[in-house]
Each structure stands twice: as C-alpha cells, then as structure tokens.
Amino acid sequence: MSGAWIWIEDLRDALRHDEELPHYQILSNSLRDLILQGNLAPGTKLPPTRNLADDLQCSRNTVIGAFQLLIEAGFIESRVGSGTYVSKVLPTSVLEMRRDQAPKHSQRKRFLSDRGERLSRFTPPFKGPRKPAFIPGLADGSLFPFDVWARLVMSTQQELGGALLESTSPSGYWPLREAIADHLHKTQGIRRLPQQIIMTGLSVQAVDLIARMLADPGDSIWVEDPGPRHLREPLLAADMVMVPVPVDDEGLMVEHGIGLAPDARLAVVNPSNHFPLGVNLSLSRKLKLLGWAAETGAWIIEDGIPEVRGSGHQPDDSLLRLDTRSRGGYDRVLRIGSFSRTCLPDIKMGYVVVPEDLVDSFERARAGADYSISTLIQPAFSRFLDQGHFAAHLRRVRTHLAERHTAMVEGLGQHLDDLLEPVPSQPGSEICCYLTNGVAAKVSDGEIEKACASAGITVTAVSKHYLEARRKQGLVLGYTAVPAEKITTYLKELEQVIRKLIATRA
C-alpha cells in the first residue's frame, strides 16, 4: 500500500509533530480536514486499517479508533465485505462546516478590509525574470560602476565598522544628508539645509510618511489623472479621498482641481516629465498651484525631476525652488526623490525634503517608521556622491539614454507607424504612445499588455493610470534597461504581437 495514497506523508507528519492529543484523535482530525477541504471526495475508498497503520508507522488500534470517530460523526461509512469510504451523502452539519471553513483555505481575500481589497488591486507581485523591454524606470545594471561601488562599500565597512550603528540617525546618515543637499543645490539650484533631508527607502515610503503627518483619514487630495499608480497606494492606505485632476499638454489642470476640491489637504504633482504622458507643468500653472496652496494652507508633494532626464532642463522646473521663502514662497512644497532608477533597484535610497519648521516632527515620526535603509549603504553612497562618482555615472547614463531615445523614436516610426502614435518627449526613461484609431477600434491597450506579457515583453497600458478622466488607449514603453542595438529587435517583437492580436479580430 505504501506510496499508493498521496495523503500518507501529511498524515504521518501530523502524528509526528502533534503531541498534545491521543494519536487516534490526531488521525481522525486530519482525515476530517481532508474531507472538509474537498481533498477526499465523497465515495473515496480509504486504505484498509492494517495497511494504513503500516504506512503511518502506528498501531492498528490508532487507525481503528480514528475510523470509529469519523463513522460516528458521519464523515465515513463502513461497507461489509467492501471496505471503508468517505460518505457519499454527508450530514447537514458536515456540509455547514465545509461552507464555514472553505473560505479560510481558498478565499482568503474575503478576509481583507475594504481598504485592503483596494490596495491588492494595485502593484502586482513580481513574477520572476523578464526581458528588459519595455519596463519603465528599470535601471541598466551594465552601466553601473560596480568596481567603484564595491571599493566604497568595502572601505566604508573597514573604516567605520561598528561606529555605523552609533552614528546613523533614523532620519539618515548625516554626511549623506549633507551630500544630497549639496547635490540638489549644484544640479537644480535648490538651497535646503541637510536636516531638511529625511531619508526613506523608496519614494512611496516618503509619500506614506507625508500622508501620515499632514493629513487625516477622509481628507481630500489631488492626484493627477492619469498619473503614477504606485504613489496612490500609500494614500489609499491612509484612507484619503483621492480627487482625480485631469492632465493636458501643460500638465495638471490646476483650475479644474480648484473647482473639484478647493479645500484639498494635499496635491501630488509630477511637474517635469510627467508619468505616463511625458508632459511638463507650465510655469503659469506652477505659480497658480503654489498660490492655491499658500491661500488654502494645502501642501504640495512634488515628485522630483528624474535624474536621468536630459541635461537641458532648467532649475526653475522645480516647484521646491520656486517656493523658497527668500523668493516670496511659502514653504508649502515637500519634494520626494530617489536614486534607485539611476543606479540600481537594490540601492533603495529615497528621501523627502521637508519645510524647516516641520523637521523636528518628521524626524520623530521617522524614528517610529520602518523605512529600512542599510546603515552600510548610506555612508558608501555618501562617498559615491561626494567623490563625483554619481555625477560621472549620471553623465554616462544620459549619453546612453539619448541614444536609446533616438533608437526608440526611429524604430517606432519604421515598424509601428500605423499602430502607435508617440507623444513628443525628451530623452528620459520611457515614451508614451497612443494607439492609432484603427488599432483602438479593434483591441484595447489592456489586451495588448496581456498579449505582450505572454510573449515575454512588458508594456504598460496607459488606460490603467486613469481614475475618472476619459481613458486614452496607449502604451508606455520604458527603455532605460534596453541597449540601443536591441531596441529594433524588441520593437519588431512588439509589432508582431499587436498585428497578430488585431488579426484575431478581423
């Protein structure tokens, strides 16, 4: 009989590890659970008591005692001259137990809160290795100076050792905060004190911290529509009411937002190289947004200018720089940033720049939050910034991304001109393309996304980033991790997937 019944090992483990009950009762409970879970269907024949006892390495009396309990409860029945079977007609009490217990094993989502259900619809779990095409914002590890980084990590560990644990505040390693403040000043003209830099692991954690500190459940918050979905997740977790504000060629439609929710507590804005559309917030709208915040006491969360964006941007692109008190601002802007997209995803180095009068409160809150950043990585990255390695790496990345952007634009024109309409954009990290009318009439961007996933290509449906506005159909194609020489190959694969999908609708 050994090996003929697939549940033998499970039953044997139960007898081996549960020592609180008599063995016959343990066996009875285990068999009952298999029946309730549907693993032993009605009419299933059970092994003879002697054979089952041999396989379980227990006494036959243990099996007989377990069977007797199950017979008395109506779970199984003994047929003279035939054997023992799971009852074909289970008693009403057993059926009720099955209904009551089934969700605990097969429908766990029913136990989520309403907020948990909403959150579970957002970022999907990572499903293993993928082709680099066309994942938005994925850093190209082949461009990262691993030799320099390894040397810095090693020297930091040797020189600082155990002192790292004593010298790193929950708000971040002080020399790193100084280095980031200096970096913002040199590259974007933003003057802020090091203590105003609060370190977090990821940009979403920075949004979570801000939402906890500056808003209450039920408060309204402007979010761009369309806009980055991952930044909405912590807002849902904070039970805030998201007010979708449309985005056009000049960015966030501020007047529209004022009309929808003039007393909103927060506004999340991506003013430069907006995701997914790639547009920039016009200067007039920036000033209108800052004026609204100053007048109503609202706060603005600025999703910082991507480091990988071409070097042609002007410092005035930053809302934070425009909102400096010395220039007539009111300090209503909190800027979030991250170095992960530029370096490596595993270097989780995010931060938030807070107004000076909020530093103490944010530092106290940060001390009680679990936004883990390695105490070894922080000083190493501080040296990476101070010694000019990040600037050199950024120049290298921008050169490659400019080449990849050109290859993307040319390849889209050559192979997908009748399928996709690229939105004009600067070199950065992705290109937004709308479906042409002919394509949109036959398939949706969501269907294309699904078909591409089956082919091993990652594209992002534009429509998924909308909340309420008229959902445009399109694809976001990231190219940060795709070598220029491979872009044409991947675009041809994308073309084949779309044309094949359209052919099925002819």
C-alpha positions as CSV (number, residue, x, y, z in Angstrom):
1,M,0.0,0.0,0.0
2,S,3.0,2.3,0.6
3,G,3.0,5.2,-1.9
4,A,-0.4,4.4,-3.3
5,W,-2.2,7.1,-1.2
6,I,-0.9,10.6,-1.7
7,W,-2.0,11.8,1.8
8,I,0.1,9.3,3.7
9,E,3.0,11.8,4.3
10,D,0.7,14.5,5.5
11,L,-0.9,12.2,8.0
12,R,2.4,10.9,9.1
13,D,3.7,14.4,9.7
14,A,0.6,15.2,11.8
15,L,1.1,12.2,14.0
16,R,4.8,13.0,14.4
17,H,4.5,16.7,15.4
18,D,1.3,16.9,17.3
19,E,1.9,15.5,20.8
20,E,-1.0,17.2,22.7
21,L,-3.8,14.8,21.7
22,P,-4.1,11.0,21.5
23,H,-2.9,9.6,18.2
24,Y,-6.3,8.2,17.2
25,Q,-7.8,11.7,17.7
26,I,-5.0,13.4,15.7
27,L,-5.6,11.0,12.8
28,S,-9.3,11.5,13.0
29,N,-8.9,15.3,12.9
30,S,-6.5,15.1,10.0
31,L,-8.8,12.9,7.9
32,R,-11.8,15.1,8.7
33,D,-9.8,18.2,7.5
34,L,-9.0,16.4,4.2
35,I,-12.7,15.7,3.7
36,L,-13.8,19.2,4.7
37,Q,-11.3,20.7,2.3
38,G,-12.6,18.5,-0.6
39,N,-9.3,16.7,-0.9
40,L,-11.1,13.4,-0.1
41,A,-14.2,13.4,-2.2
42,P,-17.4,11.6,-1.3
43,G,-17.2,8.0,-2.3
44,T,-13.4,7.8,-2.0
45,K,-12.2,4.4,-0.7
46,L,-9.9,4.6,2.3
47,P,-7.0,2.1,2.8
48,P,-7.6,-0.9,5.0
49,T,-6.8,-0.2,8.6
50,R,-3.9,-2.7,8.7
51,N,-2.3,-1.2,5.6
52,L,-2.8,2.4,6.7
53,A,-1.3,1.6,10.1
54,D,1.8,0.1,8.4
55,D,2.2,3.2,6.2
56,L,1.7,5.6,9.1
57,Q,4.0,3.5,11.3
58,C,1.5,3.5,14.1
59,S,-0.6,0.8,15.8
60,R,-3.7,-0.6,14.0
61,N,-5.8,0.4,17.1
62,T,-4.9,4.0,16.4
63,V,-6.4,3.7,12.9
64,I,-9.4,1.8,14.1
65,G,-10.1,4.4,16.8
66,A,-9.8,7.2,14.3
67,F,-12.2,5.5,11.8
68,Q,-14.7,4.9,14.6
69,L,-14.8,8.6,15.5
70,L,-15.3,9.5,11.8
71,I,-18.1,6.9,11.4
72,E,-19.9,8.2,14.4
73,A,-19.7,11.8,13.1
74,G,-21.0,10.7,9.6
75,F,-17.8,11.6,7.7
76,I,-17.1,8.0,6.6
77,E,-19.0,4.7,6.3
78,S,-18.1,1.1,6.5
79,R,-19.4,-1.4,4.0
80,V,-19.3,-5.0,4.9
81,G,-17.1,-7.0,2.6
82,S,-16.1,-3.9,0.7
83,G,-14.1,-1.5,2.9
84,T,-14.4,2.0,4.3
85,Y,-15.4,5.0,2.2
86,V,-16.0,8.7,2.6
87,S,-19.7,9.2,2.9
88,K,-21.5,9.9,-0.3
89,V,-24.1,11.9,1.4
90,L,-22.5,14.0,4.2
91,P,-24.8,15.1,7.1
92,T,-26.1,18.7,7.1
93,S,-23.7,19.6,10.0
94,V,-20.7,18.5,7.9
95,L,-21.8,20.5,4.9
96,E,-22.2,23.6,7.0
97,M,-18.7,23.0,8.4
98,R,-17.4,22.8,4.9
99,R,-19.1,26.1,3.9
100,D,-17.8,27.8,7.0
101,Q,-14.2,26.5,6.7
102,A,-13.7,26.7,2.9
103,P,-13.0,30.5,2.8
104,K,-10.2,30.1,5.3
105,H,-8.3,28.0,2.8
106,S,-9.5,29.0,-0.6
107,Q,-10.9,32.6,-0.4
108,R,-8.6,34.5,1.9
109,K,-9.3,37.8,0.1
110,R,-12.7,37.8,1.7
111,F,-11.0,38.5,5.0
112,L,-9.3,41.7,3.7
113,S,-10.7,45.0,4.7
114,D,-12.3,47.2,2.0
115,R,-9.1,49.2,2.0
116,G,-7.0,46.0,1.7
117,E,-9.1,44.9,-1.2
118,R,-8.4,48.3,-3.0
119,L,-4.7,48.0,-2.2
120,S,-4.5,44.5,-3.5
121,R,-5.6,45.7,-7.0
122,F,-2.5,47.9,-7.4
123,T,1.1,46.8,-7.8
124,P,1.2,43.2,-8.9
125,P,3.7,40.8,-7.3
126,F,7.0,40.2,-9.1
127,K,6.7,37.2,-11.3
128,G,10.3,36.3,-11.9
129,P,12.9,37.3,-14.6
130,R,11.7,39.2,-17.6
131,K,13.1,40.7,-20.7
132,P,14.3,44.3,-20.1
133,A,11.9,45.6,-22.8
134,F,9.9,47.7,-22.1
135,I,9.9,48.0,-18.3
136,P,9.5,51.7,-17.2
137,G,12.2,53.0,-14.9
138,L,14.3,49.8,-14.7
139,A,17.9,50.8,-14.2
140,D,20.5,49.2,-16.6
141,G,22.9,47.4,-14.3
142,S,25.5,47.1,-17.1
143,L,26.1,50.9,-16.8
144,F,26.6,50.9,-13.1
145,P,30.3,51.2,-11.9
146,F,30.3,48.1,-9.7
147,D,34.0,48.2,-9.2
148,V,33.9,51.7,-7.7
149,W,30.8,50.8,-5.7
150,A,32.4,47.6,-4.3
151,R,35.5,49.5,-3.3
152,L,33.5,52.2,-1.5
153,V,31.4,49.7,0.4
154,M,34.4,47.7,1.5
155,S,36.4,50.8,2.6
156,T,33.4,52.2,4.4
157,Q,33.0,48.9,6.4
158,Q,36.7,48.8,7.2
159,E,37.0,52.4,8.3
160,L,33.7,52.9,10.2
161,G,32.9,49.4,11.4
162,G,30.6,49.3,14.4
163,A,30.5,53.0,14.6
164,L,27.9,52.9,11.8
165,L,25.3,51.7,14.2
166,E,26.0,54.5,16.6
167,S,26.3,57.4,14.1
168,T,23.2,56.8,11.9
169,S,20.0,58.6,12.8
170,P,16.6,57.1,11.8
171,S,16.3,60.1,9.5
172,G,19.5,59.1,7.7
173,Y,23.3,59.2,7.9
174,W,24.2,62.9,8.4
175,P,27.1,63.1,5.8
176,L,24.7,61.6,3.2
177,R,22.0,64.2,4.0
178,E,24.7,66.8,3.6
179,A,25.7,65.3,0.2
180,I,22.2,65.2,-1.1
181,A,21.6,68.8,0.0
182,D,24.7,69.8,-1.9
183,H,23.7,67.7,-4.9
184,L,20.3,69.4,-5.1
185,H,22.0,72.8,-4.9
186,K,24.5,72.1,-7.6
187,T,22.3,70.4,-10.1
188,Q,18.9,72.2,-9.6
189,G,19.6,75.4,-7.7
190,I,17.7,74.1,-4.6
191,R,19.0,75.5,-1.4
192,R,18.0,73.5,1.7
193,L,19.6,72.5,4.9
194,P,20.8,68.9,5.4
195,Q,18.4,68.4,8.3
196,Q,15.6,69.1,5.9
197,I,16.5,65.9,4.1
198,I,14.7,62.9,5.6
199,M,15.8,59.5,4.2
200,T,13.4,56.8,3.2
201,G,13.9,53.6,1.4
202,L,11.6,54.3,-1.5
203,S,9.6,57.3,-2.9
204,V,6.3,55.6,-1.9
205,Q,7.5,55.4,1.7
206,A,8.2,59.2,1.5
207,V,4.5,59.7,0.4
208,D,3.4,57.4,3.2
209,L,5.3,59.5,5.8
210,I,3.9,62.7,4.4
211,A,0.3,61.4,4.4
212,R,0.7,60.2,8.0
213,M,2.0,63.6,9.1
214,L,0.0,66.1,7.2
215,A,-3.4,64.6,6.5
216,D,-6.2,62.8,8.3
217,P,-8.4,59.9,7.1
218,G,-11.1,61.4,4.9
219,D,-9.1,64.4,3.8
220,S,-9.2,65.1,0.0
221,I,-6.0,65.0,-2.1
222,W,-5.5,66.0,-5.7
223,V,-3.9,63.3,-7.8
224,E,-3.0,63.5,-11.5
225,D,-5.3,61.7,-13.9
226,P,-3.6,59.9,-15.4
227,G,-0.7,59.6,-13.0
228,P,1.7,57.1,-11.4
229,R,-0.3,54.4,-9.7
230,H,2.4,53.4,-7.2
231,L,2.1,56.8,-5.5
232,R,-1.6,56.4,-4.9
233,E,-1.1,53.2,-2.8
234,P,0.0,55.0,0.4
235,L,-2.8,57.5,0.0
236,L,-5.3,54.6,0.0
237,A,-3.6,53.1,3.0
238,A,-4.1,56.5,4.8
239,D,-7.8,56.4,3.9
240,M,-7.6,59.7,2.0
241,V,-10.1,60.7,-0.6
242,M,-8.4,60.9,-4.0
243,V,-9.6,63.7,-6.3
244,P,-8.6,62.9,-9.9
245,V,-7.5,66.1,-11.6
246,P,-7.0,65.9,-15.4
247,V,-3.7,66.4,-17.1
248,D,-3.3,68.0,-20.5
249,D,-0.4,69.3,-22.6
250,E,0.5,71.8,-19.9
251,G,0.4,69.3,-17.1
252,L,-2.0,69.3,-14.1
253,M,-5.1,71.4,-14.8
254,V,-5.0,73.5,-11.6
255,E,-8.1,75.5,-12.2
256,H,-10.0,72.2,-12.7
257,G,-8.6,70.9,-9.4
258,I,-9.7,74.1,-7.6
259,G,-13.2,73.6,-9.0
260,L,-13.4,70.0,-7.8
261,A,-11.8,70.3,-4.4
262,P,-10.8,73.8,-3.4
263,D,-10.1,72.7,0.2
264,A,-8.0,69.7,-0.6
265,R,-5.3,69.0,2.0
266,L,-2.6,67.7,-0.4
267,A,-1.8,67.7,-4.0
268,V,0.6,65.1,-5.6
269,V,2.3,66.5,-8.7
270,N,4.9,65.3,-11.2
271,P,5.8,68.7,-12.7
272,S,8.6,67.5,-15.0
273,N,8.5,64.6,-17.5
274,H,5.1,63.5,-16.2
275,F,4.4,59.8,-16.0
276,P,2.9,58.4,-18.2
277,L,2.3,61.2,-20.6
278,G,5.8,62.8,-20.6
279,V,4.4,66.4,-20.4
280,N,5.8,69.3,-18.3
281,L,3.8,71.5,-16.0
282,S,3.8,75.0,-17.4
283,L,5.2,77.9,-15.4
284,S,1.9,79.7,-15.2
285,R,0.3,76.6,-13.7
286,K,3.1,76.1,-11.3
287,L,2.6,79.6,-10.0
288,K,-1.2,79.0,-9.8
289,L,-0.7,75.8,-7.9
290,L,1.7,77.5,-5.4
291,G,-0.7,80.4,-5.0
292,W,-3.6,78.0,-4.2
293,A,-1.5,76.1,-1.6
294,A,-0.5,79.3,0.1
295,E,-4.0,80.7,0.2
296,T,-5.7,77.5,1.5
297,G,-2.9,76.0,3.6
298,A,-2.6,73.0,1.4
299,W,0.6,71.0,0.9
300,I,2.2,70.0,-2.4
301,I,4.1,66.7,-2.8
302,E,6.5,67.2,-5.7
303,D,7.6,64.0,-7.3
304,G,11.2,65.2,-8.2
305,I,12.7,65.7,-11.6
306,P,14.1,62.3,-12.8
307,E,17.9,62.3,-12.5
308,V,18.1,60.5,-15.9
309,R,16.3,63.3,-17.7
310,G,18.5,65.1,-20.3
311,S,20.7,67.9,-19.1
312,G,18.7,70.6,-20.8
313,H,16.2,71.2,-18.0
314,Q,16.3,74.5,-16.2
315,P,16.4,74.8,-12.3
316,D,13.1,76.6,-12.4
317,D,11.5,73.3,-13.3
318,S,11.4,72.6,-9.6
319,L,8.3,73.7,-7.5
320,L,10.5,73.5,-4.4
321,R,12.9,76.1,-5.8
322,L,10.1,78.4,-6.8
323,D,8.6,78.1,-3.3
324,T,11.6,79.3,-1.4
325,R,10.6,82.0,1.2
326,S,13.5,84.2,0.2
327,R,12.0,84.4,-3.2
328,G,8.4,85.1,-2.0
329,G,7.4,81.5,-1.5
330,Y,5.5,80.0,1.5
331,D,7.3,76.6,2.0
332,R,4.2,74.6,1.1
333,V,6.2,72.0,-1.1
334,L,7.6,68.7,0.1
335,R,9.8,67.1,-2.5
336,I,10.3,63.4,-2.8
337,G,13.2,61.8,-4.7
338,S,15.1,58.5,-5.3
339,F,18.4,57.4,-6.7
340,S,17.1,53.8,-7.4
341,R,16.1,54.5,-11.0
342,T,19.5,56.0,-11.8
343,C,21.7,53.4,-10.0
344,L,20.2,50.0,-9.1
345,P,16.8,49.0,-7.8
346,D,18.6,47.3,-4.8
347,I,20.1,50.6,-3.7
348,K,17.0,51.8,-2.0
349,M,17.9,55.4,-1.5
350,G,14.8,57.6,-1.3
351,Y,14.3,60.9,0.5
352,V,11.9,63.7,1.2
353,V,12.8,67.4,1.6
354,V,10.5,69.0,4.2
355,P,10.0,72.6,5.3
356,E,12.4,73.7,8.1
357,D,9.6,74.1,10.7
358,L,8.5,70.5,10.1
359,V,11.9,68.9,10.6
360,D,11.5,68.0,14.2
361,S,8.1,66.5,13.8
362,F,9.1,64.5,10.8
363,E,12.3,63.2,12.4
364,R,10.3,62.0,15.4
365,A,7.8,60.2,13.1
366,R,10.6,58.8,11.0
367,A,12.1,57.2,14.1
368,G,9.0,55.1,14.6
369,A,8.6,54.0,11.0
370,D,10.2,51.0,9.3
371,Y,11.5,52.5,6.1
372,S,14.7,50.4,6.2
373,I,17.9,51.7,4.6
374,S,21.1,49.8,5.1
375,T,23.4,51.5,7.6
376,L,26.3,50.4,5.4
377,I,24.9,51.6,2.1
378,Q,24.2,55.1,3.3
379,P,27.8,56.1,4.1
380,A,29.0,54.3,1.0
381,F,26.5,56.3,-1.2
382,S,27.5,59.5,0.6
383,R,31.1,58.9,-0.7
384,F,29.7,57.9,-4.1
385,L,28.1,61.4,-4.3
386,D,30.9,63.4,-2.7
387,Q,33.7,61.9,-4.8
388,G,31.9,62.6,-8.1
389,H,31.2,59.0,-9.0
390,F,27.4,59.6,-9.2
391,A,27.9,62.6,-11.4
392,A,30.1,60.6,-13.7
393,H,27.6,57.7,-13.7
394,L,24.8,60.1,-14.5
395,R,26.6,61.5,-17.5
396,R,27.2,58.0,-18.8
397,V,23.6,57.1,-18.3
398,R,22.3,60.2,-20.0
399,T,24.5,59.6,-23.0
400,H,23.2,56.0,-23.4
401,L,19.6,57.1,-22.8
402,A,19.8,59.8,-25.5
403,E,20.9,57.1,-28.0
404,R,18.2,54.8,-26.8
405,H,15.6,57.5,-27.1
406,T,16.6,58.2,-30.7
407,A,16.5,54.5,-31.5
408,M,13.0,54.2,-30.0
409,V,11.7,57.1,-32.0
410,E,13.2,55.9,-35.2
411,G,12.1,52.3,-34.6
412,L,8.6,53.3,-33.8
413,G,8.4,55.3,-37.0
414,Q,9.8,52.4,-39.1
415,H,7.9,49.5,-37.7
416,L,4.8,50.7,-35.8
417,D,3.9,53.9,-37.5
418,D,0.4,52.7,-38.4
419,L,-0.1,51.2,-34.9
420,L,1.2,53.7,-32.4
421,E,1.5,57.5,-32.2
422,P,4.4,58.5,-29.9
423,V,3.9,61.6,-27.7
424,P,6.7,64.0,-28.3
425,S,9.2,63.7,-25.4
426,Q,12.7,64.5,-24.3
427,P,15.3,61.7,-23.6
428,G,14.4,60.2,-20.2
429,S,13.2,56.8,-19.3
430,E,10.0,56.0,-21.3
431,I,7.9,57.0,-24.3
432,C,4.1,57.2,-24.2
433,C,2.4,56.0,-27.4
434,Y,-1.3,56.3,-28.1
435,L,-3.0,53.6,-30.2
436,T,-3.9,54.8,-33.6
437,N,-7.7,55.0,-34.3
438,G,-7.5,51.9,-36.4
439,V,-5.9,49.8,-33.7
440,A,-8.1,51.2,-30.9
441,A,-11.2,50.3,-32.8
442,K,-10.2,46.6,-32.7
443,V,-8.2,46.0,-29.5
444,S,-7.6,47.7,-26.1
445,D,-4.3,48.6,-24.6
446,G,-5.1,46.2,-21.8
447,E,-5.4,43.4,-24.2
448,I,-2.1,44.3,-25.9
449,E,-0.4,44.4,-22.5
450,K,-1.7,40.9,-21.7
451,A,-0.6,39.5,-25.1
452,C,2.8,41.1,-24.7
453,A,3.2,39.5,-21.3
454,S,2.6,36.1,-22.8
455,A,5.4,36.9,-25.3
456,G,7.8,37.9,-22.5
457,I,7.6,41.7,-23.2
458,T,6.5,44.2,-20.6
459,V,4.4,47.1,-21.8
460,T,2.2,49.3,-19.6
461,A,-1.4,50.1,-20.6
462,V,-1.9,53.9,-20.4
463,S,-5.6,53.4,-19.5
464,K,-4.6,51.7,-16.2
465,H,-3.2,55.0,-14.9
466,Y,-6.6,56.9,-15.2
467,L,-9.1,57.1,-12.4
468,E,-12.1,59.0,-13.9
469,A,-11.0,61.0,-16.9
470,R,-11.8,59.8,-20.4
471,R,-9.3,56.9,-20.7
472,K,-7.0,57.2,-23.6
473,Q,-5.7,54.0,-25.1
474,G,-2.0,53.7,-25.4
475,L,1.2,52.0,-24.2
476,V,4.1,53.2,-22.0
477,L,7.4,51.8,-23.4
478,G,10.4,52.0,-21.0
479,Y,13.8,51.9,-22.5
480,T,16.2,52.6,-19.6
481,A,17.4,48.9,-19.5
482,V,17.3,48.2,-23.2
483,P,20.6,48.5,-25.1
484,A,20.2,50.7,-28.2
485,E,21.3,47.9,-30.5
486,K,18.5,45.6,-29.2
487,I,15.7,48.2,-29.4
488,T,14.8,47.4,-33.0
489,T,14.5,43.7,-32.3
490,Y,12.2,44.2,-29.4
491,L,10.1,46.7,-31.3
492,K,9.7,44.2,-34.1
493,E,8.5,41.6,-31.5
494,L,6.0,44.2,-30.2
495,E,4.8,44.8,-33.7
496,Q,4.3,41.1,-34.3
497,V,2.3,40.8,-31.1
498,I,0.0,43.7,-31.9
499,R,-0.6,42.6,-35.5
500,K,-1.3,39.1,-34.5
501,L,-3.8,40.3,-31.9
502,I,-5.5,42.5,-34.5
503,A,-5.7,39.6,-36.9
504,T,-7.8,37.6,-34.5
505,R,-10.4,40.4,-34.5
506,A,-10.7,40.7,-38.3
